[in-house]
Amino acid sequence: MKAILPGAPGDTDKPVILGEALEPEPAISEAVIAVEAYSVNRGETFQLDGGLARRWDGWRPGKDVAGTVVRAAADGSGPAAGTRVVGHPPAYGWAEQVAVPTTDLAELPDNVDAVTAAALPLAGITALRLLRAAGPLAGRRLLITGASGGVGHYVTELAAASGATVTAVSATAERGAQLLELGAAELVTSVVDAAGPYDVVLESVGGASLPAALTKLAPGGQLVWFGQASREPVTLNFFDFFKGPNQARITHFDYTTSDASYGQDLAALVRLVASGRLHPEIGSIRDWARTAEAIAELRGRRVRGNVVLTVG
């Protein structure tokens, strides 16, 4: 079958190539999906660079997919053949077919197409689980940094719908206007401009952003650290906590850890989209032969929202 393969290490011009791979050999609890669309995540570009997680022999990218079940799981779990689904496999999804654990799949209704669904898994699941980590939000003030990213888009809409007063940090005016439309009460272009104090801060930038965001917390507040997009390490001073966020908590967030399965969270996201309460932002749709081009635009922050590739 055809699949997107990693390019030569360090080759930024061709981080991936369209080539041939073996068809999936599913485990007993995995269904085989004919992929119709997939999205590219920034974390996968880090992996292609050799960072974030060590690449293993035979690794191929692909964590966000949508398509149709062509072979149901042998153990009888999950959807039947012919069912339209969205899935979140650990890898290998940028291909004509991929095997996905049935616990990582959710069925799609007729009013949610594959392109829209493919934009949901990683960013949407992360947003749902971030808000669970933050706790009840009704009546609370929330600050999110890096709000221009895919996760920030979902967090803003979901948190505002939950009753939070959301301040979004976005350096892009056009993107910021969209966040206001999604329910953000306030937009700032820099963390230092945020008024505070906030009950919850969701921080994904790292570097100088995290300590600056920490100073905006109310006493006893919570900072959830869910990323380091800048790739810059963070330096904290113990005594800075006494300047405002006394007794504040910093929570390290790992989206893979949850009481809910990926499939359960995907089903919740699909229901929200189908009912018009969640609006994925898709900044680019193109044929999968142009995946390398899409990765370059994502790395250069030249595209807003999710990048979705169509297979076929």
C-alpha positions in Angstrom: 0.0 0.0 0.0 1.0 3.6 -0.3 2.1 5.5 2.8 3.9 8.6 4.0 7.4 7.6 5.1 9.9 9.6 7.1 12.6 11.3 5.0 16.3 11.3 5.7 17.2 12.6 9.2 17.9 16.4 9.0 16.4 16.8 5.5 14.1 19.8 6.1 13.2 20.0 2.4 11.8 16.5 2.3 10.8 15.6 5.9 8.5 12.9 4.4 8.1 11.1 1.2 5.2 9.2 -0.4 6.3 5.5 -0.8 5.3 1.9 -0.2 4.7 0.1 3.1 3.3 -3.2 4.2 -0.4 -3.4 4.8 -1.3 -3.4 8.5 -1.5 -6.7 10.4 -4.1 -5.9 13.1 -4.0 -7.2 16.6 -7.2 -9.1 17.7 -8.7 -5.9 19.2 -7.8 -3.7 16.3 -9.9 -2.6 13.3 -8.4 -1.8 9.9 -9.4 1.7 8.6 -9.3 2.8 5.0 -8.0 6.4 5.7 -9.8 9.2 3.9 -8.2 12.1 5.7 -5.6 12.8 8.4 -4.2 15.9 10.1 -0.6 16.9 10.9 0.3 17.8 14.5 3.2 19.9 15.6 4.4 17.0 17.9 4.7 14.8 14.8 7.0 17.4 13.2 9.1 17.2 16.4 9.3 13.5 16.0 10.4 13.8 12.4 13.1 16.1 13.6 14.2 13.3 16.0 12.9 15.1 19.1 10.0 14.8 21.5 10.2 11.0 21.4 12.8 8.7 20.1 11.8 7.2 16.7 11.7 3.4 16.7 12.6 1.2 13.8 9.9 1.2 11.2 8.1 4.2 12.8 5.8 6.2 10.5 3.8 9.2 11.5 0.1 9.5 11.8 -2.0 9.9 15.0 -5.2 11.7 13.7 -7.2 9.8 11.1 -10.8 9.5 9.7 -12.1 7.0 7.3 -14.1 3.7 7.0 -13.7 0.4 8.7 -12.7 -2.2 6.1 -12.0 -5.0 8.5 -13.6 -5.3 11.9 -11.7 -6.4 15.0 -11.4 -10.1 15.3 -12.5 -10.1 18.9 -15.9 -8.6 18.0 -15.3 -5.3 19.7 -15.8 -1.9 18.0 -17.6 -0.9 14.8 -18.5 -3.2 12.0 -17.0 -3.1 8.5 -18.4 -0.2 6.5 -18.7 2.1 9.5 -17.4 5.7 9.2 -15.0 6.5 12.1 -12.5 8.9 13.5 -9.5 7.4 15.3 -6.3 8.2 17.3 -3.8 5.4 16.7 -0.3 5.7 18.2 1.3 6.0 14.7 1.2 4.8 11.1 -2.0 6.7 10.1 -0.6 8.6 7.2 -1.3 5.7 4.9 -4.0 4.2 2.8 -4.8 1.8 5.7 -4.0 1.7 9.4 -4.9 -0.7 12.2 -6.4 1.1 15.2 -7.4 -0.2 18.6 -11.2 -0.3 18.9 -11.0 1.7 22.1 -9.4 4.5 20.1 -12.3 4.8 17.6 -15.6 6.7 17.5 -18.3 6.4 15.0 -19.2 9.4 12.8 -22.8 10.6 12.1 -23.7 11.6 8.6 -23.3 15.3 9.3 -19.6 15.1 10.2 -17.4 14.6 7.2 -13.9 12.9 7.3 -12.0 16.1 6.8 -13.7 17.8 9.8 -13.3 14.6 11.9 -9.6 14.3 11.1 -9.0 17.7 12.8 -10.4 16.4 16.1 -8.3 13.8 17.8 -5.0 15.1 19.3 -6.0 18.7 19.7 -9.5 18.0 20.8 -8.7 15.2 23.2 -5.9 17.4 24.7 -8.4 20.2 25.2 -11.0 18.0 26.9 -8.5 16.5 29.3 -6.9 19.9 30.0 -10.2 21.2 31.2 -10.8 18.2 33.3 -7.4 18.8 34.9 -8.3 22.4 35.6 -11.5 21.3 37.5 -14.9 23.1 37.5 -14.7 26.3 35.5 -18.1 28.0 36.0 -17.5 31.5 37.3 -13.6 31.1 37.2 -11.1 33.2 35.4 -8.8 31.3 33.0 -5.7 32.4 31.1 -4.5 30.4 28.2 -1.1 31.0 26.5 -0.5 29.9 22.9 -4.2 30.3 22.2 -3.6 30.5 18.5 -2.8 26.8 18.2 -5.3 24.0 17.6 -5.6 23.1 21.3 -6.1 26.8 22.2 -9.0 27.0 19.7 -10.8 24.1 21.3 -10.0 25.1 24.9 -11.3 28.6 24.4 -14.6 27.5 23.0 -15.1 24.6 25.5 -14.0 26.7 28.5 -16.3 29.6 27.6 -19.2 27.3 27.1 -18.5 25.9 30.6 -18.9 29.3 32.2 -15.3 30.4 32.5 -14.1 34.0 31.8 -11.3 33.3 29.3 -8.4 35.5 28.5 -6.5 34.3 25.4 -2.9 35.2 24.6 -2.4 35.5 20.8 0.2 37.5 19.0 -1.9 37.5 15.8 -4.8 40.0 15.6 -6.7 38.0 13.0 -6.5 34.8 15.0 -7.4 36.8 18.2 -10.6 38.0 16.6 -11.7 34.4 16.0 -11.0 33.5 19.6 -13.3 36.4 20.7 -16.0 34.9 18.4 -15.5 31.6 20.1 -16.2 33.1 23.5 -13.0 34.6 24.8 -13.8 37.5 27.0 -10.4 39.2 26.5 -7.5 39.0 24.1 -3.9 40.1 24.8 -0.9 39.8 22.6 1.5 39.1 25.5 1.3 37.3 28.8 2.7 40.4 30.5 -0.3 42.4 29.3 -2.8 40.0 31.0 -4.4 41.7 34.0 -5.1 38.8 36.3 -5.3 37.4 38.8 -6.5 34.1 37.3 -7.8 31.0 39.0 -6.3 28.8 36.3 -3.5 29.3 33.8 -3.0 26.8 30.9 0.6 27.2 29.7 2.0 25.6 26.5 4.8 27.9 25.4 7.6 27.5 27.9 10.7 29.7 28.0 9.9 33.1 29.5 6.2 32.6 29.1 5.7 30.2 32.0 7.2 32.3 34.8 5.4 35.4 33.4 2.1 33.5 33.4 2.8 32.2 36.9 2.8 35.8 38.3 -0.8 36.2 37.0 -2.2 33.4 39.2 -4.3 34.2 42.2 -3.1 32.8 45.6 -3.8 29.1 45.6 -4.4 29.0 41.9 -3.3 26.3 39.5 -1.0 26.4 36.5 -1.4 23.5 34.1 1.8 23.0 32.1 0.9 21.2 28.9 3.6 22.0 26.4 6.7 23.8 25.5 6.2 25.0 21.9 9.1 27.4 22.1 11.4 24.5 22.8 13.1 26.8 25.4 13.6 25.6 28.9 11.9 27.2 31.9 13.6 28.9 34.9 11.6 29.5 38.1 12.5 31.4 41.2 11.0 30.0 44.4 10.6 33.4 46.0 8.6 34.7 43.0 5.6 32.7 44.4 5.4 35.1 47.3 4.8 38.1 45.0 1.2 37.0 44.2 0.6 33.3 43.5 1.4 32.2 47.1 0.6 28.5 47.6 0.0 28.1 43.8 0.2 24.7 42.2 2.0 23.8 39.0 0.5 20.6 37.4 2.4 18.7 34.7 0.0 17.6 32.1 0.3 14.4 29.9 -2.7 14.0 27.6 -2.2 10.3 27.3 -3.1 9.8 31.0 -6.9 9.7 31.6 -9.7 7.5 33.0 -11.5 7.9 29.7 -10.3 6.1 26.5 -9.5 8.0 23.4 -12.6 6.6 21.8 -14.8 7.9 24.6 -13.4 11.4 24.3 -13.6 11.3 20.5 -17.3 10.3 20.8 -17.8 13.4 23.0 -16.1 15.7 20.6 -18.0 14.2 17.6 -21.3 14.9 19.5 -20.3 18.5 20.1 -19.4 19.0 16.5 -22.6 17.3 15.2 -24.7 19.5 17.4 -23.0 22.7 16.4 -21.3 23.4 19.8 -17.7 22.9 18.7 -16.2 24.3 15.5 -12.9 22.8 14.3 -10.8 25.3 12.5 -9.2 23.9 9.3 -6.7 26.2 7.8 -5.6 24.0 4.9 -6.9 21.0 3.0 -4.8 19.4 0.3 -3.9 16.1 -1.3 -1.6 13.9 0.8 1.1 14.0 -1.9 1.7 17.6 -0.5 2.3 16.5 3.1 5.9 17.7 3.1 4.7 21.1 1.9 2.1 21.2 4.7 4.7 20.3 7.3 6.9 23.2 6.1 4.0 25.6 6.4 3.1 24.3 9.9 6.7 24.6 11.1 6.9 28.1 9.7 3.6 29.0 11.4 2.2 30.1 8.0 -1.1 28.3 8.4 -3.8 28.9 10.9 -5.7 26.0 12.4 -5.5 22.3 11.5 -3.8 21.1 8.4 -5.7 18.2 6.9 -4.6 15.9 4.1 -7.0 13.9 1.9 -6.0 10.4 0.8 -6.9 9.0 -2.6 
